[in-house]
């Protein structure tokens, strides 16, 4: 169906934007050609270039990874973890996945109906909880374990200089994380609204496994709660469907802080090439500052 030559997918007559015909990696330009590929439209995405395309009547999502994260994301782990997740039944399979992270996956028209308003209804919060619970309780393992502070260091290196506010926040988080339990399960690690799709049978699935790893299950719940900005009532509905033990609530709240800190650094890296991310950085950071104070009020300094 598709040819891969010298580890690169051949693509022919691709997109309206001519720059995408050339893919730069480490200073080298490669031209990709996939025969009979029809461009439909550009899709959203913070990290990558995503396009809706068609091939012989079937729709696909074609992804080109962002250059600034080449040294941060392990594409081998992403590919293997997505394969495992597909076996578990919580994602789609790949049609193409190159060593450079260029991939094509099936697209479902039903996904267009999965709006941000719909996904917070009780019916869909139950589906979100079900996908995450299925993944976390699968008793499978990914080949990699998430190293939180290791990831933080990657972004700090990319930034070369970290603002003093984040130095202080890092010190506080390190203190709060002392003695954190090490009970790891396969996690998506970026379970935001845009990474959920719906197939034609109405089943909810997760896509984009770039950051996936074995980690604490509360991280995935926290990521969804934060990004979709769930109300307290909606959050409780999600947690009830998931079956989160009351004893894990403190861990969930800590993961929220850790997530906002990490993604604030991620956004600072994005700002280096795109100043429009400044607002996103500010939003994450402001919520983190409020969250830290709230955490102290509820749990003390432990």
Secondary structure as UniProt FT lines:
FT   STRAND          4..5
FT   TURN            6..7
FT   STRAND          8..9
FT   HELIX           18..21
FT   STRAND          22..25
FT   TURN            26..27
FT   STRAND          28..31
FT   TURN            35..36
FT   STRAND          37..43
FT   STRAND          49..55
FT   TURN            56..57
FT   STRAND          58..64
FT   HELIX           67..69
FT   TURN            70..72
FT   HELIX           75..88
FT   STRAND          94..97
FT   TURN            99..100
FT   STRAND          103..106
FT   HELIX           109..113
FT   TURN            116..117
FT   HELIX           118..120
FT   HELIX           122..136
FT   HELIX           148..159
FT   HELIX           164..176
FT   TURN            177..179
FT   STRAND          185..187
FT   HELIX           193..195
FT   STRAND          196..198
FT   TURN            200..201
FT   STRAND          204..206
FT   TURN            210..211
FT   STRAND          213..215
FT   HELIX           218..228
FT   HELIX           232..242
FT   HELIX           246..248
FT   HELIX           249..271
FT   TURN            272..273
FT   HELIX           275..277
FT   HELIX           278..299
FT   TURN            300..301
//
